[in-house]
Amino acid sequence: MPTKKEKFDVKKGLEELQKIYDWFDKNEDANPQEQLAKIKEAAPLIKQLRAQLKDIENEFIEVKKDLDLE
């Protein structure tokens, strides 16, 4: 996980989340403990991705506002 000073890399986060998704797709019969471990791995990624994507969305909104004023 990145430190507070580092920006979370959305592309890398999405790639990691895709790997977890693929694991579930290939391991449908995995035991619950393994599944829970993967869910715990995915949860902070999802949280960071949501936050970072919200920040990006807000930046786009600001740029659009600036363009609309011109």
C-alpha positions as CSV (number, residue, x, y, z in Angstrom):
1,M,0.0,0.0,0.0
2,P,1.3,3.5,-0.8
3,T,2.1,5.9,1.9
4,K,0.1,9.1,2.4
5,K,2.5,11.1,0.3
6,E,2.4,8.6,-2.6
7,K,-0.5,8.6,-5.0
8,F,-2.4,5.4,-5.3
9,D,-1.8,4.0,-8.9
10,V,-5.3,3.3,-10.2
11,K,-4.1,1.2,-13.1
12,K,-2.0,-1.1,-10.8
13,G,-4.9,-1.3,-8.3
14,L,-7.3,-2.3,-11.0
15,E,-4.8,-4.9,-12.2
16,E,-4.5,-6.4,-8.7
17,L,-8.2,-6.4,-8.4
18,Q,-8.5,-8.2,-11.7
19,K,-6.1,-10.9,-10.5
20,I,-8.2,-11.5,-7.4
21,Y,-11.4,-11.6,-9.6
22,D,-9.6,-14.1,-11.9
23,W,-8.6,-16.2,-8.9
24,F,-12.3,-16.5,-7.8
25,D,-13.3,-17.3,-11.4
26,K,-10.8,-20.2,-11.5
27,N,-11.2,-21.4,-7.9
28,E,-15.0,-21.6,-7.5
29,D,-14.6,-24.5,-5.2
30,A,-11.9,-23.0,-2.9
31,N,-12.5,-23.4,0.8
32,P,-14.1,-20.5,2.7
33,Q,-10.9,-19.6,4.4
34,E,-9.1,-19.0,1.1
35,Q,-12.0,-17.0,-0.2
36,L,-12.1,-14.9,2.9
37,A,-8.4,-14.2,2.6
38,K,-8.9,-13.0,-1.0
39,I,-11.8,-10.8,0.0
40,K,-9.7,-9.3,2.7
41,E,-7.0,-8.6,0.1
42,A,-9.5,-7.0,-2.2
43,A,-11.3,-4.8,0.3
44,P,-8.6,-2.2,0.8
45,L,-7.9,-2.1,-2.9
46,I,-11.6,-1.4,-3.6
47,K,-11.6,1.3,-0.9
48,Q,-8.5,3.0,-2.4
49,L,-9.8,2.7,-5.9
50,R,-13.1,4.3,-5.0
51,A,-11.4,7.2,-3.2
52,Q,-8.9,7.8,-6.0
53,L,-11.6,7.6,-8.7
54,K,-13.7,10.1,-6.8
55,D,-10.7,12.5,-6.6
56,I,-10.2,12.1,-10.4
57,E,-13.9,12.7,-11.0
58,N,-13.8,15.9,-8.9
59,E,-10.8,17.1,-10.8
60,F,-12.6,16.5,-14.1
61,I,-15.6,18.5,-12.7
62,E,-13.3,21.4,-11.8
63,V,-11.7,21.4,-15.3
64,K,-15.1,21.3,-16.9
65,K,-16.3,24.3,-14.7
66,D,-13.2,26.2,-15.8
67,L,-13.8,25.5,-19.4
68,D,-17.5,26.5,-19.1
69,L,-16.4,29.9,-17.7
70,E,-14.3,30.7,-20.7
